[in-house]
Amino acid sequence: MTKSLAAGLSSPSVRRVAAVAGAAVLAGTAAVCAPGVAYSAPRVTAATATDFGDCPPLPDGVDPARWRCEVHTAAPRLTLGKVTVNLAPITMTHAEGPMPDGSKGQVWGAMHSSPTAVPGGLTGTPAGDRAAVLGLAIQPEYGGRSDFYTGQFSLRFRLIGPLVPHGCTIGAGEPVDFRLKRSGPSKWVSQDPPVIEFSAYDDTFTAPAAEDCGPLTGALNRRLGLPATEGNLLSYDASYTFKTYDQLPTGEHDKEQKGGNLSR
């Protein structure tokens, strides 16, 4: 354990956090931060990503037959500062199509993700993997900006662990902005239902510091090598499926009457 992190973990305020965490928190985190656990992302296909329940309401005045709801699932590999992890699969849903004036429109739907254990935990050493109380996990969250026509979107990364204060997040103030570039052409896996696979990456983004981490803020940033202006990488193997809004079940199709929030 590094001296700086050892000092942070031995402070009175951090010991109080550990005490409050208690057995329930340790048990709940054990599945994520258990000794020796490292997530290995499976091959993702959109054939299983056919839940259109997150399709957002459409803007007023658009043609449902020309707007489609897309559900895509990705198995990203992320290098952020000094840490590299295979993130648990994430699923994003959005709608896109022509606006009444002919311009391109998009509406954000939802994102779902799960925590992934960070190898080495809080200390970056084997002790961090062996002791659940020293566990650390990372979970991506939608950062509030997206443009799926150009491959741009933003994420925040929540840090989770028994000693990590709630709200501790990389990019809490300003999210991480990604501008994905395709690694090659898309591949149609199926026509009915439509399933398209693609790979993309971004190696130019800046990784901001973790914020709102209480007395562990400085130690965590040193442990993770943040902020980092270079050496970061998001490799994004994904697949997606879609339906036009006139093909959605009636309950989903009726949402279009309520209007939607554009993300353009």
C-alpha positions as CSV (number, residue, x, y, z in Angstrom):
1,M,0.0,0.0,0.0
2,T,1.4,3.4,-0.9
3,K,2.1,5.8,2.0
4,S,-0.4,8.4,0.6
5,L,-3.2,6.0,0.4
6,A,-2.4,4.3,3.7
7,A,-2.6,7.8,5.3
8,G,-5.9,8.4,3.7
9,L,-7.3,5.1,4.8
10,S,-6.2,5.5,8.4
11,S,-7.8,8.9,8.9
12,P,-10.6,9.2,11.5
13,S,-13.2,10.2,8.9
14,V,-12.4,7.2,6.7
15,R,-12.6,4.9,9.6
16,R,-16.0,6.3,10.4
17,V,-17.1,5.6,6.8
18,A,-15.9,2.0,7.2
19,A,-17.8,1.6,10.5
20,V,-21.0,2.9,9.0
21,A,-20.6,0.6,6.0
22,G,-21.1,-2.4,8.2
23,A,-21.6,-6.0,7.2
24,A,-24.5,-5.3,4.9
25,V,-22.4,-3.0,2.7
26,L,-19.5,-5.4,2.7
27,A,-21.8,-8.3,1.7
28,G,-23.4,-6.2,-1.1
29,T,-20.1,-5.2,-2.5
30,A,-18.4,-8.6,-2.2
31,A,-19.9,-9.7,-5.5
32,V,-18.3,-6.8,-7.3
33,C,-15.0,-6.4,-5.4
34,A,-14.4,-10.0,-4.2
35,P,-10.8,-11.2,-4.2
36,G,-9.6,-12.3,-7.6
37,V,-12.8,-11.2,-9.5
38,A,-12.1,-9.6,-12.9
39,Y,-14.8,-9.1,-15.4
40,S,-14.4,-10.8,-18.8
41,A,-16.8,-9.3,-21.3
42,P,-18.8,-11.8,-23.4
43,R,-19.3,-11.4,-27.1
44,V,-22.3,-9.1,-27.4
45,T,-25.0,-9.5,-30.0
46,A,-28.0,-7.3,-30.5
47,A,-30.2,-10.4,-31.0
48,T,-30.7,-10.3,-27.2
49,A,-31.1,-6.6,-27.0
50,T,-34.7,-6.5,-28.2
51,D,-36.3,-4.8,-25.2
52,F,-37.8,-1.6,-26.6
53,G,-39.3,-0.4,-23.3
54,D,-36.9,2.5,-23.1
55,C,-37.9,4.0,-26.4
56,P,-38.4,7.7,-25.8
57,P,-41.5,9.8,-26.8
58,L,-41.2,11.3,-30.3
59,P,-41.1,15.1,-31.0
60,D,-44.3,16.7,-32.1
61,G,-45.2,16.6,-35.8
62,V,-42.8,13.8,-37.0
63,D,-43.7,10.7,-39.0
64,P,-43.5,7.6,-36.8
65,A,-42.8,5.4,-39.9
66,R,-39.6,7.4,-40.5
67,W,-38.3,7.4,-37.0
68,R,-36.7,4.4,-35.4
69,C,-35.9,3.4,-31.9
70,E,-32.4,1.9,-31.7
71,V,-31.2,-0.4,-28.8
72,H,-27.5,-1.0,-28.8
73,T,-25.3,-3.1,-26.5
74,A,-21.6,-2.7,-26.1
75,A,-18.7,-4.5,-24.3
76,P,-16.2,-1.6,-23.9
77,R,-12.6,-1.9,-22.9
78,L,-11.5,1.2,-21.1
79,T,-8.1,2.6,-20.2
80,L,-8.5,5.6,-17.9
81,G,-5.3,7.0,-16.5
82,K,-3.4,4.1,-15.0
83,V,-6.3,1.6,-15.0
84,T,-7.6,-0.7,-17.7
85,V,-10.8,-2.6,-17.3
86,N,-13.2,-4.7,-19.4
87,L,-16.4,-2.9,-18.5
88,A,-19.6,-4.9,-18.0
89,P,-21.9,-4.6,-21.0
90,I,-23.8,-1.3,-21.3
91,T,-27.1,-0.8,-23.2
92,M,-28.2,2.5,-24.7
93,T,-31.5,3.4,-26.3
94,H,-32.3,6.4,-28.4
95,A,-34.6,7.5,-31.3
96,E,-33.6,9.2,-34.5
97,G,-35.3,10.4,-37.7
98,P,-36.1,13.5,-39.7
99,M,-37.7,16.6,-38.1
100,P,-40.6,18.3,-39.9
101,D,-38.2,20.8,-41.4
102,G,-36.0,18.0,-42.8
103,S,-33.2,18.3,-40.3
104,K,-31.9,15.3,-38.4
105,G,-33.4,14.8,-35.0
106,Q,-32.5,12.5,-32.0
107,V,-34.1,11.8,-28.7
108,W,-32.3,10.2,-25.8
109,G,-33.9,7.2,-24.2
110,A,-31.9,5.5,-21.4
111,M,-28.7,3.8,-20.4
112,H,-28.2,0.7,-18.3
113,S,-24.8,-0.5,-16.8
114,S,-23.3,-2.5,-14.0
115,P,-20.2,-2.0,-11.8
116,T,-16.9,-3.6,-12.8
117,A,-14.2,-4.5,-10.3
118,V,-11.0,-2.5,-10.7
119,P,-7.9,-4.8,-10.4
120,G,-5.9,-4.0,-7.3
121,G,-8.8,-2.2,-5.6
122,L,-8.1,0.9,-3.6
123,T,-4.4,0.1,-3.1
124,G,-3.4,-1.1,-6.6
125,T,-1.8,-4.1,-4.9
126,P,-2.8,-7.8,-4.3
127,A,-4.1,-6.7,-0.9
128,G,-6.7,-4.6,-2.7
129,D,-8.0,-7.8,-4.4
130,R,-7.9,-10.0,-1.3
131,A,-9.7,-7.7,1.2
132,A,-13.3,-6.8,0.3
133,V,-13.1,-3.7,2.4
134,L,-10.4,-2.4,0.0
135,G,-12.4,-3.2,-3.1
136,L,-13.0,-0.6,-5.8
137,A,-15.4,-0.8,-8.7
138,I,-16.2,1.5,-11.6
139,Q,-19.6,2.1,-13.2
140,P,-20.3,4.2,-16.3
141,E,-23.3,6.6,-16.3
142,Y,-24.8,8.7,-19.0
143,G,-23.2,12.2,-19.0
144,G,-26.0,14.2,-20.6
145,R,-24.8,14.6,-24.1
146,S,-25.1,12.3,-27.2
147,D,-25.1,12.5,-31.0
148,F,-25.3,9.1,-32.5
149,Y,-25.1,10.4,-36.0
150,T,-21.5,11.4,-35.3
151,G,-20.5,8.9,-32.6
152,Q,-20.2,11.5,-29.9
153,F,-21.5,11.0,-26.3
154,S,-20.5,11.7,-22.8
155,L,-20.1,9.5,-19.7
156,R,-19.4,9.8,-16.0
157,F,-17.7,7.0,-14.1
158,R,-19.0,6.4,-10.6
159,L,-16.5,4.8,-8.2
160,I,-17.9,2.3,-5.7
161,G,-16.5,0.5,-2.7
162,P,-17.0,0.1,1.1
163,L,-14.6,3.0,1.9
164,V,-15.6,5.2,-1.1
165,P,-18.1,8.0,-0.3
166,H,-21.4,7.9,-2.2
167,G,-21.2,10.2,-5.2
168,C,-17.5,9.8,-5.8
169,T,-17.3,10.2,-9.6
170,I,-14.8,10.7,-12.4
171,G,-16.2,13.6,-14.4
172,A,-18.7,14.7,-11.8
173,G,-18.4,18.3,-12.9
174,E,-17.7,17.9,-16.6
175,P,-18.3,14.4,-18.0
176,V,-15.8,12.6,-20.2
177,D,-16.6,13.4,-23.9
178,F,-16.0,10.6,-26.4
179,R,-15.8,11.0,-30.2
180,L,-15.8,7.5,-31.6
181,K,-14.1,6.5,-34.8
182,R,-15.1,3.4,-36.6
183,S,-12.5,0.6,-36.7
184,G,-14.0,-0.8,-39.9
185,P,-17.3,-1.3,-41.8
186,S,-20.5,-2.3,-40.0
187,K,-21.6,-5.9,-40.4
188,W,-25.2,-7.0,-40.9
189,V,-25.6,-10.2,-38.8
190,S,-29.4,-10.6,-39.4
191,Q,-32.0,-8.9,-41.5
192,D,-35.1,-10.0,-39.5
193,P,-34.7,-8.9,-36.8
194,P,-32.2,-6.3,-37.9
195,V,-28.9,-6.9,-36.1
196,I,-25.8,-4.8,-37.0
197,E,-22.4,-5.1,-35.4
198,F,-19.6,-2.5,-35.4
199,S,-16.4,-1.6,-33.7
200,A,-15.2,1.8,-32.8
201,Y,-12.6,3.5,-30.6
202,D,-11.5,6.9,-29.1
203,D,-7.9,7.4,-28.1
204,T,-8.0,11.2,-27.9
205,F,-10.2,12.0,-24.9
206,T,-9.1,13.5,-21.6
207,A,-9.8,11.7,-18.4
208,P,-10.7,14.2,-15.6
209,A,-10.0,13.8,-11.9
210,A,-12.3,12.0,-9.5
211,E,-14.4,14.4,-7.5
212,D,-16.7,14.3,-4.4
213,C,-14.6,11.4,-2.8
214,G,-14.2,13.1,0.6
215,P,-10.8,12.4,2.3
216,L,-9.9,9.8,-0.3
217,T,-10.1,12.3,-3.3
218,G,-6.4,12.9,-3.5
219,A,-5.3,9.4,-2.8
220,L,-7.8,7.9,-5.3
221,N,-6.6,10.3,-8.1
222,R,-3.0,9.3,-7.4
223,R,-4.0,5.6,-7.4
224,L,-5.8,6.0,-10.8
225,G,-3.4,8.4,-12.4
226,L,-6.0,11.1,-12.8
227,P,-6.4,13.6,-14.4
228,A,-4.8,12.1,-17.6
229,T,-4.6,14.0,-20.9
230,E,-3.1,11.2,-22.9
231,G,-2.8,7.4,-23.0
232,N,-6.6,6.9,-22.5
233,L,-8.5,4.5,-24.7
234,L,-12.1,3.4,-25.2
235,S,-12.4,0.3,-27.5
236,Y,-16.1,-0.2,-28.3
237,D,-17.3,-3.5,-29.8
238,A,-21.1,-3.1,-30.1
239,S,-24.2,-4.3,-31.9
240,Y,-27.6,-2.8,-32.3
241,T,-31.1,-3.5,-33.4
242,F,-34.0,-1.2,-34.2
243,K,-37.7,-0.8,-35.0
244,T,-39.6,2.1,-36.6
245,Y,-42.1,3.7,-34.3
246,D,-45.0,2.4,-36.4
247,Q,-43.8,-1.2,-35.6
248,L,-43.6,-0.7,-31.8
249,P,-46.3,-2.1,-29.6
250,T,-49.3,0.2,-29.1
251,G,-48.2,1.2,-25.6
252,E,-44.9,2.3,-26.8
253,H,-46.2,3.9,-30.0
254,D,-48.7,6.0,-28.0
255,K,-45.7,7.8,-26.3
256,E,-45.2,9.8,-29.5
257,Q,-48.2,12.0,-28.6
258,K,-46.4,13.2,-25.4
259,G,-43.4,14.7,-27.2
260,G,-39.8,14.1,-26.4
261,N,-36.6,15.8,-25.4
262,L,-34.3,16.3,-28.3
263,S,-30.6,15.6,-28.0
264,R,-29.2,17.2,-31.1
